[in-house]
């Protein structure tokens, strides 16, 4: 339940940031970007979206690593 709530909050935050930034066609799901290429035939938005999605994934992975690094160093309790 906690993981599902966290994912829901993450998606909601992404949508709110896109709306606040004035972007009508922000892609939270990277699979939408190739669909944009096929539908529009234009590369003008595909490259910036791909770079932004890659940067977001990198930043997110660093945040997860920073918040969970201390847990990796704790000894495990064995039953």
N, CA, C and O atoms as a Tripos MOL2 file, in Angstrom:
@<TRIPOS>MOLECULE
protein
  316   315    79     0     0
PROTEIN
NO_CHARGES

@<TRIPOS>ATOM
      1 N           0.8190   -1.1890    0.0000 N.3       1 UNK1
      2 CA          0.0000    0.0000    0.0000 C.3       1 UNK1
      3 C           0.8640    1.2550    0.0000 C.2       1 UNK1
      4 O           0.5230    2.2390   -0.6560 O.2       1 UNK1
      5 N           1.9720    1.2330    0.7240 N.am      2 UNK2
      6 CA          2.8420    2.4060    0.7930 C.3       2 UNK2
      7 C           3.5090    2.6590   -0.5550 C.2       2 UNK2
      8 O           3.6220    3.8080   -0.9820 O.2       2 UNK2
      9 N           3.9510    1.6040   -1.2270 N.am      3 UNK3
     10 CA          4.5960    1.7620   -2.5260 C.3       3 UNK3
     11 C           3.6130    2.3100   -3.5480 C.2       3 UNK3
     12 O           3.9680    3.1800   -4.3440 O.2       3 UNK3
     13 N           2.3970    1.8180   -3.5340 N.am      4 UNK4
     14 CA          1.3880    2.3000   -4.4710 C.3       4 UNK4
     15 C           1.0890    3.7730   -4.2120 C.2       4 UNK4
     16 O           0.9390    4.5530   -5.1530 O.2       4 UNK4
     17 N           1.0030    4.1470   -2.9600 N.am      5 UNK5
     18 CA          0.7570    5.5560   -2.6280 C.3       5 UNK5
     19 C           1.9150    6.4340   -3.0940 C.2       5 UNK5
     20 O           1.6950    7.5390   -3.5880 O.2       5 UNK5
     21 N           3.1260    5.9560   -2.9410 N.am      6 UNK6
     22 CA          4.2940    6.7090   -3.3950 C.3       6 UNK6
     23 C           4.3110    6.8950   -4.8980 C.2       6 UNK6
     24 O           4.6230    7.9810   -5.3850 O.2       6 UNK6
     25 N           3.9780    5.8480   -5.6400 N.am      7 UNK7
     26 CA          3.9130    5.9660   -7.0960 C.3       7 UNK7
     27 C           2.8060    6.9120   -7.5290 C.2       7 UNK7
     28 O           2.9900    7.7070   -8.4510 O.2       7 UNK7
     29 N           1.6720    6.8310   -6.8770 N.am      8 UNK8
     30 CA          0.5620    7.7300   -7.2180 C.3       8 UNK8
     31 C           0.9590    9.1760   -6.9590 C.2       8 UNK8
     32 O           0.6530   10.0550   -7.7640 O.2       8 UNK8
     33 N           1.6310    9.4310   -5.8540 N.am      9 UNK9
     34 CA          2.0780   10.7860   -5.5480 C.3       9 UNK9
     35 C           3.1030   11.2630   -6.5700 C.2       9 UNK9
     36 O           3.0850   12.4310   -6.9590 O.2       9 UNK9
     37 N           3.9910   10.3870   -7.0090 N.am     10 UNK10
     38 CA          5.0050   10.7600   -7.9940 C.3      10 UNK10
     39 C           4.3690   11.1430   -9.3280 C.2      10 UNK10
     40 O           4.7550   12.1430   -9.9340 O.2      10 UNK10
     41 N           3.4060   10.3650   -9.7840 N.am     11 UNK11
     42 CA          2.7280   10.6810  -11.0430 C.3      11 UNK11
     43 C           1.9400   11.9740  -10.9080 C.2      11 UNK11
     44 O           1.9640   12.8160  -11.8060 O.2      11 UNK11
     45 N           1.2440   12.1340   -9.7920 N.am     12 UNK12
     46 CA          0.4720   13.3550   -9.5710 C.3      12 UNK12
     47 C           1.3980   14.5730   -9.5500 C.2      12 UNK12
     48 O           1.0580   15.6170  -10.1060 O.2      12 UNK12
     49 N           2.5470   14.4470   -8.9230 N.am     13 UNK13
     50 CA          3.4990   15.5560   -8.8800 C.3      13 UNK13
     51 C           3.9960   15.9050  -10.2820 C.2      13 UNK13
     52 O           4.1230   17.0800  -10.6250 O.2      13 UNK13
     53 N           4.2730   14.8930  -11.0800 N.am     14 UNK14
     54 CA          4.7040   15.1400  -12.4560 C.3      14 UNK14
     55 C           3.6570   15.8600  -13.2780 C.2      14 UNK14
     56 O           3.9770   16.7620  -14.0520 O.2      14 UNK14
     57 N           2.4090   15.4670  -13.1110 N.am     15 UNK15
     58 CA          1.3170   16.1260  -13.8330 C.3      15 UNK15
     59 C           1.1660   17.5690  -13.3750 C.2      15 UNK15
     60 O           1.0000   18.4650  -14.2020 O.2      15 UNK15
     61 N           1.2210   17.8040  -12.0820 N.am     16 UNK16
     62 CA          1.0810   19.1700  -11.5690 C.3      16 UNK16
     63 C           2.2260   20.0650  -12.0280 C.2      16 UNK16
     64 O           1.9980   21.2260  -12.3690 O.2      16 UNK16
     65 N           3.4470   19.5480  -12.0440 N.am     17 UNK17
     66 CA          4.5880   20.3390  -12.5060 C.3      17 UNK17
     67 C           4.4350   20.6670  -13.9910 C.2      17 UNK17
     68 O           4.7290   21.7850  -14.4120 O.2      17 UNK17
     69 N           3.9810   19.7100  -14.7760 N.am     18 UNK18
     70 CA          3.7770   19.9580  -16.2000 C.3      18 UNK18
     71 C           2.7160   21.0210  -16.4270 C.2      18 UNK18
     72 O           2.8800   21.8920  -17.2810 O.2      18 UNK18
     73 N           1.6350   20.9570  -15.6730 N.am     19 UNK19
     74 CA          0.5670   21.9450  -15.8140 C.3      19 UNK19
     75 C           1.0490   23.3190  -15.3590 C.2      19 UNK19
     76 O           0.7730   24.3210  -16.0190 O.2      19 UNK19
     77 N           1.7630   23.3750  -14.2450 N.am     20 UNK20
     78 CA          2.2620   24.6500  -13.7280 C.3      20 UNK20
     79 C           3.2880   25.2710  -14.6740 C.2      20 UNK20
     80 O           3.3830   26.4950  -14.7760 O.2      20 UNK20
     81 N           4.0520   24.4310  -15.3630 N.am     21 UNK21
     82 CA          5.0420   24.9320  -16.3120 C.3      21 UNK21
     83 C           4.4510   25.3490  -17.6440 C.2      21 UNK21
     84 O           5.1540   25.9000  -18.4910 O.2      21 UNK21
     85 N           3.1760   25.0920  -17.8360 N.am     22 UNK22
     86 CA          2.5090   25.5070  -19.0610 C.3      22 UNK22
     87 C           2.6720   24.5450  -20.2260 C.2      22 UNK22
     88 O           2.4040   24.9140  -21.3690 O.2      22 UNK22
     89 N           3.1040   23.3280  -19.9610 N.am     23 UNK23
     90 CA          3.2820   22.3550  -21.0320 C.3      23 UNK23
     91 C           2.0020   21.5610  -21.2450 C.2      23 UNK23
     92 O           1.4970   20.9100  -20.3310 O.2      23 UNK23
     93 N           1.4880   21.6270  -22.4650 N.am     24 UNK24
     94 CA          0.2830   20.8560  -22.7640 C.3      24 UNK24
     95 C           0.6040   19.3950  -23.0280 C.2      24 UNK24
     96 O          -0.2170   18.5160  -22.7630 O.2      24 UNK24
     97 N           1.7830   19.1360  -23.5440 N.am     25 UNK25
     98 CA          2.0840   17.7730  -23.9620 C.3      25 UNK25
     99 C           3.3060   17.2050  -23.2510 C.2      25 UNK25
    100 O           4.2130   16.6760  -23.8930 O.2      25 UNK25
    101 N           3.3290   17.3150  -21.9360 N.am     26 UNK26
    102 CA          4.4070   16.7170  -21.1640 C.3      26 UNK26
    103 C           4.2200   15.2060  -21.1220 C.2      26 UNK26
    104 O           3.1060   14.7150  -20.9380 O.2      26 UNK26
    105 N           5.3040   14.4820  -21.2920 N.am     27 UNK27
    106 CA          5.2400   13.0240  -21.3210 C.3      27 UNK27
    107 C           5.8550   12.4710  -20.0570 C.2      27 UNK27
    108 O           7.0700   12.5370  -19.8740 O.2      27 UNK27
    109 N           5.0320   11.9270  -19.1850 N.am     28 UNK28
    110 CA          5.5370   11.2780  -17.9830 C.3      28 UNK28
    111 C           6.0210    9.8750  -18.3420 C.2      28 UNK28
    112 O           6.9900    9.3840  -17.7630 O.2      28 UNK28
    113 N           5.3620    9.2430  -19.2770 N.am     29 UNK29
    114 CA          5.7220    7.9060  -19.7160 C.3      29 UNK29
    115 C           6.6370    8.0130  -20.9380 C.2      29 UNK29
    116 O           6.2150    8.5510  -21.9620 O.2      29 UNK29
    117 N           7.8770    7.5170  -20.8620 N.am     30 UNK30
    118 CA          8.7900    7.6210  -22.0040 C.3      30 UNK30
    119 C           8.3070    6.8900  -23.2530 C.2      30 UNK30
    120 O           8.7830    7.1850  -24.3490 O.2      30 UNK30
    121 N           7.3960    5.9660  -23.1240 N.am     31 UNK31
    122 CA          6.8840    5.2660  -24.2960 C.3      31 UNK31
    123 C           6.0320    6.1700  -25.1790 C.2      31 UNK31
    124 O           5.7780    5.8350  -26.3360 O.2      31 UNK31
    125 N           5.5940    7.2950  -24.6610 N.am     32 UNK32
    126 CA          4.7880    8.2260  -25.4430 C.3      32 UNK32
    127 C           5.6480    8.9800  -26.4490 C.2      32 UNK32
    128 O           5.1490    9.3820  -27.5010 O.2      32 UNK32
    129 N           6.9210    9.1790  -26.1500 N.am     33 UNK33
    130 CA          7.7990    9.9640  -27.0180 C.3      33 UNK33
    131 C           7.9580    9.3380  -28.4040 C.2      33 UNK33
    132 O           7.8280   10.0570  -29.3950 O.2      33 UNK33
    133 N           8.2310    8.0350  -28.5260 N.am     34 UNK34
    134 CA          8.2640    7.4650  -29.8860 C.3      34 UNK34
    135 C           6.8960    7.5480  -30.5790 C.2      34 UNK34
    136 O           6.8180    7.6840  -31.8000 O.2      34 UNK34
    137 N           5.8410    7.4650  -29.8000 N.am     35 UNK35
    138 CA          4.5100    7.6220  -30.3850 C.3      35 UNK35
    139 C           4.3150    9.0050  -30.9660 C.2      35 UNK35
    140 O           3.6760    9.1640  -32.0060 O.2      35 UNK35
    141 N           4.8730   10.0210  -30.2880 N.am     36 UNK36
    142 CA          4.8210   11.3890  -30.8080 C.3      36 UNK36
    143 C           5.5520   11.4760  -32.1400 C.2      36 UNK36
    144 O           5.0810   12.1320  -33.0680 O.2      36 UNK36
    145 N           6.6930   10.8210  -32.2350 N.am     37 UNK37
    146 CA          7.4560   10.8220  -33.4870 C.3      37 UNK37
    147 C           6.6590   10.1920  -34.6170 C.2      37 UNK37
    148 O           6.6180   10.7230  -35.7270 O.2      37 UNK37
    149 N           6.0340    9.0710  -34.3390 N.am     38 UNK38
    150 CA          5.2500    8.3790  -35.3680 C.3      38 UNK38
    151 C           4.0360    9.2090  -35.7710 C.2      38 UNK38
    152 O           3.7130    9.3170  -36.9540 O.2      38 UNK38
    153 N           3.3670    9.7940  -34.7800 N.am     39 UNK39
    154 CA          2.1480   10.5440  -35.0680 C.3      39 UNK39
    155 C           2.4270   11.8610  -35.7880 C.2      39 UNK39
    156 O           1.6920   12.2360  -36.7010 O.2      39 UNK39
    157 N           3.4830   12.5630  -35.3840 N.am     40 UNK40
    158 CA          3.7240   13.8840  -35.9570 C.3      40 UNK40
    159 C           4.7510   13.8660  -37.0860 C.2      40 UNK40
    160 O           4.6930   14.7020  -37.9870 O.2      40 UNK40
    161 N           5.6780   12.9340  -37.0450 N.am     41 UNK41
    162 CA          6.7200   12.8820  -38.0560 C.3      41 UNK41
    163 C           7.7770   13.9580  -37.8750 C.2      41 UNK41
    164 O           8.6110   14.1600  -38.7580 O.2      41 UNK41
    165 N           7.7550   14.6510  -36.7450 N.am     42 UNK42
    166 CA          8.6880   15.7390  -36.4920 C.3      42 UNK42
    167 C           9.6210   15.3710  -35.3410 C.2      42 UNK42
    168 O           9.1880   14.8590  -34.3080 O.2      42 UNK42
    169 N          10.9040   15.6440  -35.5430 N.am     43 UNK43
    170 CA         11.8860   15.3710  -34.5040 C.3      43 UNK43
    171 C          12.0830   16.5550  -33.5630 C.2      43 UNK43
    172 O          12.8670   16.4550  -32.6180 O.2      43 UNK43
    173 N          11.4010   17.6640  -33.7900 N.am     44 UNK44
    174 CA         11.6810   18.8910  -33.0380 C.3      44 UNK44
    175 C          11.4320   18.7470  -31.5410 C.2      44 UNK44
    176 O          12.1330   19.3770  -30.7500 O.2      44 UNK44
    177 N          10.4670   17.9480  -31.1280 N.am     45 UNK45
    178 CA         10.1860   17.7820  -29.6970 C.3      45 UNK45
    179 C          10.7070   16.4620  -29.1400 C.2      45 UNK45
    180 O          10.8080   16.3050  -27.9230 O.2      45 UNK45
    181 N          11.0320   15.5310  -29.9910 N.am     46 UNK46
    182 CA         11.4350   14.2030  -29.5310 C.3      46 UNK46
    183 C          12.7830   14.2490  -28.8170 C.2      46 UNK46
    184 O          12.9350   13.6510  -27.7520 O.2      46 UNK46
    185 N          13.7510   14.9420  -29.3810 N.am     47 UNK47
    186 CA         15.0900   14.9920  -28.7810 C.3      47 UNK47
    187 C          15.0660   15.7000  -27.4200 C.2      47 UNK47
    188 O          15.6260   15.1650  -26.4630 O.2      47 UNK47
    189 N          14.4390   16.8870  -27.2900 N.am     48 UNK48
    190 CA         14.3990   17.5100  -25.9550 C.3      48 UNK48
    191 C          13.6520   16.6570  -24.9270 C.2      48 UNK48
    192 O          14.0640   16.5920  -23.7680 O.2      48 UNK48
    193 N          12.5610   16.0030  -25.3340 N.am     49 UNK49
    194 CA         11.8240   15.1610  -24.4010 C.3      49 UNK49
    195 C          12.6760   13.9770  -23.9580 C.2      49 UNK49
    196 O          12.6880   13.6260  -22.7790 O.2      49 UNK49
    197 N          13.3860   13.3650  -24.8950 N.am     50 UNK50
    198 CA         14.2330   12.2240  -24.5460 C.3      50 UNK50
    199 C          15.3470   12.6390  -23.5910 C.2      50 UNK50
    200 O          15.6530   11.9200  -22.6400 O.2      50 UNK50
    201 N          15.9500   13.7950  -23.8410 N.am     51 UNK51
    202 CA         17.0020   14.2830  -22.9380 C.3      51 UNK51
    203 C          16.4420   14.6010  -21.5550 C.2      51 UNK51
    204 O          17.0720   14.2910  -20.5440 O.2      51 UNK51
    205 N          15.2670   15.2160  -21.5040 N.am     52 UNK52
    206 CA         14.6520   15.5390  -20.2110 C.3      52 UNK52
    207 C          14.2670   14.2760  -19.4540 C.2      52 UNK52
    208 O          14.4280   14.2180  -18.2350 O.2      52 UNK52
    209 N          13.7640   13.2660  -20.1520 N.am     53 UNK53
    210 CA         13.3930   12.0140  -19.4970 C.3      53 UNK53
    211 C          14.6190   11.2950  -18.9630 C.2      53 UNK53
    212 O          14.5730   10.7160  -17.8780 O.2      53 UNK53
    213 N          15.7070   11.3240  -19.7060 N.am     54 UNK54
    214 CA         16.9480   10.6990  -19.2450 C.3      54 UNK54
    215 C          17.5080   11.4380  -18.0290 C.2      54 UNK54
    216 O          17.9500   10.8090  -17.0680 O.2      54 UNK54
    217 N          17.4900   12.7700  -18.0720 N.am     55 UNK55
    218 CA         17.9670   13.5520  -16.9300 C.3      55 UNK55
    219 C          17.0870   13.3110  -15.7040 C.2      55 UNK55
    220 O          17.5980   13.2210  -14.5870 O.2      55 UNK55
    221 N          15.7780   13.2070  -15.8990 N.am     56 UNK56
    222 CA         14.8690   12.9330  -14.7890 C.3      56 UNK56
    223 C          15.1010   11.5600  -14.1810 C.2      56 UNK56
    224 O          15.0510   11.3990  -12.9620 O.2      56 UNK56
    225 N          15.3530   10.5700  -15.0300 N.am     57 UNK57
    226 CA         15.6350    9.2240  -14.5280 C.3      57 UNK57
    227 C          16.9410    9.2040  -13.7370 C.2      57 UNK57
    228 O          17.0440    8.5370  -12.7080 O.2      57 UNK57
    229 N          17.9260    9.9340  -14.2250 N.am     58 UNK58
    230 CA         19.2090   10.0090  -13.5220 C.3      58 UNK58
    231 C          19.0440   10.6920  -12.1650 C.2      58 UNK58
    232 O          19.5610   10.2120  -11.1560 O.2      58 UNK58
    233 N          18.3280   11.8050  -12.1460 N.am     59 UNK59
    234 CA         18.1030   12.5260  -10.8840 C.3      59 UNK59
    235 C          17.2960   11.6780   -9.9060 C.2      59 UNK59
    236 O          17.5840   11.6690   -8.7090 O.2      59 UNK59
    237 N          16.2960   10.9730  -10.4030 N.am     60 UNK60
    238 CA         15.4930   10.1100   -9.5410 C.3      60 UNK60
    239 C          16.2970    8.9690   -8.9550 C.2      60 UNK60
    240 O          16.1200    8.6180   -7.7880 O.2      60 UNK60
    241 N          17.1820    8.3840   -9.7560 N.am     61 UNK61
    242 CA         17.9990    7.2830   -9.2390 C.3      61 UNK61
    243 C          18.9850    7.7770   -8.1860 C.2      61 UNK61
    244 O          19.2760    7.0610   -7.2280 O.2      61 UNK61
    245 N          19.4990    8.9860   -8.3520 N.am     62 UNK62
    246 CA         20.3940    9.5420   -7.3350 C.3      62 UNK62
    247 C          19.6250    9.8100   -6.0460 C.2      62 UNK62
    248 O          20.1350    9.5460   -4.9580 O.2      62 UNK62
    249 N          18.4100   10.3300   -6.1550 N.am     63 UNK63
    250 CA         17.5990   10.5600   -4.9560 C.3      63 UNK63
    251 C          17.3100    9.2560   -4.2170 C.2      63 UNK63
    252 O          17.3770    9.2150   -2.9890 O.2      63 UNK63
    253 N          16.9930    8.2040   -4.9460 N.am     64 UNK64
    254 CA         16.7410    6.9070   -4.3090 C.3      64 UNK64
    255 C          18.0170    6.3990   -3.6540 C.2      64 UNK64
    256 O          17.9740    5.8870   -2.5350 O.2      64 UNK64
    257 N          19.1450    6.5320   -4.3300 N.am     65 UNK65
    258 CA         20.4060    6.0640   -3.7630 C.3      65 UNK65
    259 C          20.7530    6.8320   -2.4880 C.2      65 UNK65
    260 O          21.1760    6.2340   -1.4990 O.2      65 UNK65
    261 N          20.5750    8.1570   -2.5080 N.am     66 UNK66
    262 CA         20.9050    8.9700   -1.3390 C.3      66 UNK66
    263 C          20.0120    8.6180   -0.1550 C.2      66 UNK66
    264 O          20.4840    8.5440    0.9790 O.2      66 UNK66
    265 N          18.7270    8.4020   -0.4120 N.am     67 UNK67
    266 CA         17.8100    8.1350    0.6930 C.3      67 UNK67
    267 C          17.9060    6.7030    1.2140 C.2      67 UNK67
    268 O          17.5040    6.4390    2.3470 O.2      67 UNK67
    269 N          18.4200    5.7880    0.4270 N.am     68 UNK68
    270 CA         18.4800    4.3930    0.8760 C.3      68 UNK68
    271 C          19.9020    3.9040    1.1350 C.2      68 UNK68
    272 O          20.0730    2.7480    1.5200 O.2      68 UNK68
    273 N          20.9190    4.7220    0.9450 N.am     69 UNK69
    274 CA         22.3050    4.2750    1.1300 C.3      69 UNK69
    275 C          22.5730    3.8650    2.5690 C.2      69 UNK69
    276 O          23.3130    2.9120    2.8140 O.2      69 UNK69
    277 N          21.9880    4.5660    3.5110 N.am     70 UNK70
    278 CA         22.2340    4.2140    4.9130 C.3      70 UNK70
    279 C          21.6110    2.8640    5.2570 C.2      70 UNK70
    280 O          22.1030    2.1790    6.1530 O.2      70 UNK70
    281 N          20.5490    2.4690    4.5710 N.am     71 UNK71
    282 CA         19.9210    1.1700    4.8380 C.3      71 UNK71
    283 C          20.8020    0.0190    4.3650 C.2      71 UNK71
    284 O          20.7640   -1.0680    4.9410 O.2      71 UNK71
    285 N          21.5850    0.2470    3.3320 N.am     72 UNK72
    286 CA         22.4510   -0.8080    2.8010 C.3      72 UNK72
    287 C          23.5980   -1.1250    3.7550 C.2      72 UNK72
    288 O          24.1520   -2.2240    3.7180 O.2      72 UNK72
    289 N          23.9530   -0.1780    4.6000 N.am     73 UNK73
    290 CA         25.0820   -0.3840    5.5190 C.3      73 UNK73
    291 C          24.6740   -0.9780    6.8570 C.2      73 UNK73
    292 O          25.5380   -1.2790    7.6800 O.2      73 UNK73
    293 N          23.3890   -1.1530    7.0930 N.am     74 UNK74
    294 CA         22.9240   -1.7250    8.3510 C.3      74 UNK74
    295 C          23.0370   -3.2550    8.3090 C.2      74 UNK74
    296 O          22.7980   -3.8730    7.2720 O.2      74 UNK74
    297 N          23.4040   -3.8560    9.4460 N.am     75 UNK75
    298 CA         23.4660   -5.3210    9.4740 C.3      75 UNK75
    299 C          22.0600   -5.9320    9.3690 C.2      75 UNK75
    300 O          21.0820   -5.3740    9.8670 O.2      75 UNK75
    301 N          21.9930   -7.0630    8.7240 N.am     76 UNK76
    302 CA         20.7020   -7.7330    8.5770 C.3      76 UNK76
    303 C          20.3950   -8.5650    9.8140 C.2      76 UNK76
    304 O          21.2870   -9.1710   10.4090 O.2      76 UNK76
    305 N          19.1460   -8.5860   10.1820 N.am     77 UNK77
    306 CA         18.6940   -9.3780   11.3230 C.3      77 UNK77
    307 C          18.2620  -10.7480   10.7980 C.2      77 UNK77
    308 O          17.3850  -10.8530    9.9390 O.2      77 UNK77
    309 N          18.8770  -11.7620   11.3160 N.am     78 UNK78
    310 CA         18.5280  -13.1220   10.8600 C.3      78 UNK78
    311 C          17.7380  -13.8240   11.9460 C.2      78 UNK78
    312 O          18.0630  -13.7490   13.1310 O.2      78 UNK78
    313 N          16.7150  -14.4940   11.5210 N.am     79 UNK79
    314 CA         15.8660  -15.2350   12.4620 C.3      79 UNK79
    315 C          16.3740  -16.6340   12.6710 C.2      79 UNK79
    316 O          15.7820  -17.3990   13.4310 O.2      79 UNK79
@<TRIPOS>BOND
     1     1     2 1
     2     2     3 1
     3     3     4 2
     4     3     5 am
     5     5     6 1
     6     6     7 1
     7     7     8 2
     8     7     9 am
     9     9    10 1
    10    10    11 1
    11    11    12 2
    12    11    13 am
    13    13    14 1
    14    14    15 1
    15    15    16 2
    16    15    17 am
    17    17    18 1
    18    18    19 1
    19    19    20 2
    20    19    21 am
    21    21    22 1
    22    22    23 1
    23    23    24 2
    24    23    25 am
    25    25    26 1
    26    26    27 1
    27    27    28 2
    28    27    29 am
    29    29    30 1
    30    30    31 1
    31    31    32 2
    32    31    33 am
    33    33    34 1
    34    34    35 1
    35    35    36 2
    36    35    37 am
    37    37    38 1
    38    38    39 1
    39    39    40 2
    40    39    41 am
    41    41    42 1
    42    42    43 1
    43    43    44 2
    44    43    45 am
    45    45    46 1
    46    46    47 1
    47    47    48 2
    48    47    49 am
    49    49    50 1
    50    50    51 1
    51    51    52 2
    52    51    53 am
    53    53    54 1
    54    54    55 1
    55    55    56 2
    56    55    57 am
    57    57    58 1
    58    58    59 1
    59    59    60 2
    60    59    61 am
    61    61    62 1
    62    62    63 1
    63    63    64 2
    64    63    65 am
    65    65    66 1
    66    66    67 1
    67    67    68 2
    68    67    69 am
    69    69    70 1
    70    70    71 1
    71    71    72 2
    72    71    73 am
    73    73    74 1
    74    74    75 1
    75    75    76 2
    76    75    77 am
    77    77    78 1
    78    78    79 1
    79    79    80 2
    80    79    81 am
    81    81    82 1
    82    82    83 1
    83    83    84 2
    84    83    85 am
    85    85    86 1
    86    86    87 1
    87    87    88 2
    88    87    89 am
    89    89    90 1
    90    90    91 1
    91    91    92 2
    92    91    93 am
    93    93    94 1
    94    94    95 1
    95    95    96 2
    96    95    97 am
    97    97    98 1
    98    98    99 1
    99    99   100 2
   100    99   101 am
   101   101   102 1
   102   102   103 1
   103   103   104 2
   104   103   105 am
   105   105   106 1
   106   106   107 1
   107   107   108 2
   108   107   109 am
   109   109   110 1
   110   110   111 1
   111   111   112 2
   112   111   113 am
   113   113   114 1
   114   114   115 1
   115   115   116 2
   116   115   117 am
   117   117   118 1
   118   118   119 1
   119   119   120 2
   120   119   121 am
   121   121   122 1
   122   122   123 1
   123   123   124 2
   124   123   125 am
   125   125   126 1
   126   126   127 1
   127   127   128 2
   128   127   129 am
   129   129   130 1
   130   130   131 1
   131   131   132 2
   132   131   133 am
   133   133   134 1
   134   134   135 1
   135   135   136 2
   136   135   137 am
   137   137   138 1
   138   138   139 1
   139   139   140 2
   140   139   141 am
   141   141   142 1
   142   142   143 1
   143   143   144 2
   144   143   145 am
   145   145   146 1
   146   146   147 1
   147   147   148 2
   148   147   149 am
   149   149   150 1
   150   150   151 1
   151   151   152 2
   152   151   153 am
   153   153   154 1
   154   154   155 1
   155   155   156 2
   156   155   157 am
   157   157   158 1
   158   158   159 1
   159   159   160 2
   160   159   161 am
   161   161   162 1
   162   162   163 1
   163   163   164 2
   164   163   165 am
   165   165   166 1
   166   166   167 1
   167   167   168 2
   168   167   169 am
   169   169   170 1
   170   170   171 1
   171   171   172 2
   172   171   173 am
   173   173   174 1
   174   174   175 1
   175   175   176 2
   176   175   177 am
   177   177   178 1
   178   178   179 1
   179   179   180 2
   180   179   181 am
   181   181   182 1
   182   182   183 1
   183   183   184 2
   184   183   185 am
   185   185   186 1
   186   186   187 1
   187   187   188 2
   188   187   189 am
   189   189   190 1
   190   190   191 1
   191   191   192 2
   192   191   193 am
   193   193   194 1
   194   194   195 1
   195   195   196 2
   196   195   197 am
   197   197   198 1
   198   198   199 1
   199   199   200 2
   200   199   201 am
   201   201   202 1
   202   202   203 1
   203   203   204 2
   204   203   205 am
   205   205   206 1
   206   206   207 1
   207   207   208 2
   208   207   209 am
   209   209   210 1
   210   210   211 1
   211   211   212 2
   212   211   213 am
   213   213   214 1
   214   214   215 1
   215   215   216 2
   216   215   217 am
   217   217   218 1
   218   218   219 1
   219   219   220 2
   220   219   221 am
   221   221   222 1
   222   222   223 1
   223   223   224 2
   224   223   225 am
   225   225   226 1
   226   226   227 1
   227   227   228 2
   228   227   229 am
   229   229   230 1
   230   230   231 1
   231   231   232 2
   232   231   233 am
   233   233   234 1
   234   234   235 1
   235   235   236 2
   236   235   237 am
   237   237   238 1
   238   238   239 1
   239   239   240 2
   240   239   241 am
   241   241   242 1
   242   242   243 1
   243   243   244 2
   244   243   245 am
   245   245   246 1
   246   246   247 1
   247   247   248 2
   248   247   249 am
   249   249   250 1
   250   250   251 1
   251   251   252 2
   252   251   253 am
   253   253   254 1
   254   254   255 1
   255   255   256 2
   256   255   257 am
   257   257   258 1
   258   258   259 1
   259   259   260 2
   260   259   261 am
   261   261   262 1
   262   262   263 1
   263   263   264 2
   264   263   265 am
   265   265   266 1
   266   266   267 1
   267   267   268 2
   268   267   269 am
   269   269   270 1
   270   270   271 1
   271   271   272 2
   272   271   273 am
   273   273   274 1
   274   274   275 1
   275   275   276 2
   276   275   277 am
   277   277   278 1
   278   278   279 1
   279   279   280 2
   280   279   281 am
   281   281   282 1
   282   282   283 1
   283   283   284 2
   284   283   285 am
   285   285   286 1
   286   286   287 1
   287   287   288 2
   288   287   289 am
   289   289   290 1
   290   290   291 1
   291   291   292 2
   292   291   293 am
   293   293   294 1
   294   294   295 1
   295   295   296 2
   296   295   297 am
   297   297   298 1
   298   298   299 1
   299   299   300 2
   300   299   301 am
   301   301   302 1
   302   302   303 1
   303   303   304 2
   304   303   305 am
   305   305   306 1
   306   306   307 1
   307   307   308 2
   308   307   309 am
   309   309   310 1
   310   310   311 1
   311   311   312 2
   312   311   313 am
   313   313   314 1
   314   314   315 1
   315   315   316 2
@<TRIPOS>SUBSTRUCTURE
     1 UNK1         2 RESIDUE 1 A UNK
     2 UNK2         6 RESIDUE 1 A UNK
     3 UNK3        10 RESIDUE 1 A UNK
     4 UNK4        14 RESIDUE 1 A UNK
     5 UNK5        18 RESIDUE 1 A UNK
     6 UNK6        22 RESIDUE 1 A UNK
     7 UNK7        26 RESIDUE 1 A UNK
     8 UNK8        30 RESIDUE 1 A UNK
     9 UNK9        34 RESIDUE 1 A UNK
    10 UNK10       38 RESIDUE 1 A UNK
    11 UNK11       42 RESIDUE 1 A UNK
    12 UNK12       46 RESIDUE 1 A UNK
    13 UNK13       50 RESIDUE 1 A UNK
    14 UNK14       54 RESIDUE 1 A UNK
    15 UNK15       58 RESIDUE 1 A UNK
    16 UNK16       62 RESIDUE 1 A UNK
    17 UNK17       66 RESIDUE 1 A UNK
    18 UNK18       70 RESIDUE 1 A UNK
    19 UNK19       74 RESIDUE 1 A UNK
    20 UNK20       78 RESIDUE 1 A UNK
    21 UNK21       82 RESIDUE 1 A UNK
    22 UNK22       86 RESIDUE 1 A UNK
    23 UNK23       90 RESIDUE 1 A UNK
    24 UNK24       94 RESIDUE 1 A UNK
    25 UNK25       98 RESIDUE 1 A UNK
    26 UNK26      102 RESIDUE 1 A UNK
    27 UNK27      106 RESIDUE 1 A UNK
    28 UNK28      110 RESIDUE 1 A UNK
    29 UNK29      114 RESIDUE 1 A UNK
    30 UNK30      118 RESIDUE 1 A UNK
    31 UNK31      122 RESIDUE 1 A UNK
    32 UNK32      126 RESIDUE 1 A UNK
    33 UNK33      130 RESIDUE 1 A UNK
    34 UNK34      134 RESIDUE 1 A UNK
    35 UNK35      138 RESIDUE 1 A UNK
    36 UNK36      142 RESIDUE 1 A UNK
    37 UNK37      146 RESIDUE 1 A UNK
    38 UNK38      150 RESIDUE 1 A UNK
    39 UNK39      154 RESIDUE 1 A UNK
    40 UNK40      158 RESIDUE 1 A UNK
    41 UNK41      162 RESIDUE 1 A UNK
    42 UNK42      166 RESIDUE 1 A UNK
    43 UNK43      170 RESIDUE 1 A UNK
    44 UNK44      174 RESIDUE 1 A UNK
    45 UNK45      178 RESIDUE 1 A UNK
    46 UNK46      182 RESIDUE 1 A UNK
    47 UNK47      186 RESIDUE 1 A UNK
    48 UNK48      190 RESIDUE 1 A UNK
    49 UNK49      194 RESIDUE 1 A UNK
    50 UNK50      198 RESIDUE 1 A UNK
    51 UNK51      202 RESIDUE 1 A UNK
    52 UNK52      206 RESIDUE 1 A UNK
    53 UNK53      210 RESIDUE 1 A UNK
    54 UNK54      214 RESIDUE 1 A UNK
    55 UNK55      218 RESIDUE 1 A UNK
    56 UNK56      222 RESIDUE 1 A UNK
    57 UNK57      226 RESIDUE 1 A UNK
    58 UNK58      230 RESIDUE 1 A UNK
    59 UNK59      234 RESIDUE 1 A UNK
    60 UNK60      238 RESIDUE 1 A UNK
    61 UNK61      242 RESIDUE 1 A UNK
    62 UNK62      246 RESIDUE 1 A UNK
    63 UNK63      250 RESIDUE 1 A UNK
    64 UNK64      254 RESIDUE 1 A UNK
    65 UNK65      258 RESIDUE 1 A UNK
    66 UNK66      262 RESIDUE 1 A UNK
    67 UNK67      266 RESIDUE 1 A UNK
    68 UNK68      270 RESIDUE 1 A UNK
    69 UNK69      274 RESIDUE 1 A UNK
    70 UNK70      278 RESIDUE 1 A UNK
    71 UNK71      282 RESIDUE 1 A UNK
    72 UNK72      286 RESIDUE 1 A UNK
    73 UNK73      290 RESIDUE 1 A UNK
    74 UNK74      294 RESIDUE 1 A UNK
    75 UNK75      298 RESIDUE 1 A UNK
    76 UNK76      302 RESIDUE 1 A UNK
    77 UNK77      306 RESIDUE 1 A UNK
    78 UNK78      310 RESIDUE 1 A UNK
    79 UNK79      314 RESIDUE 1 A UNK
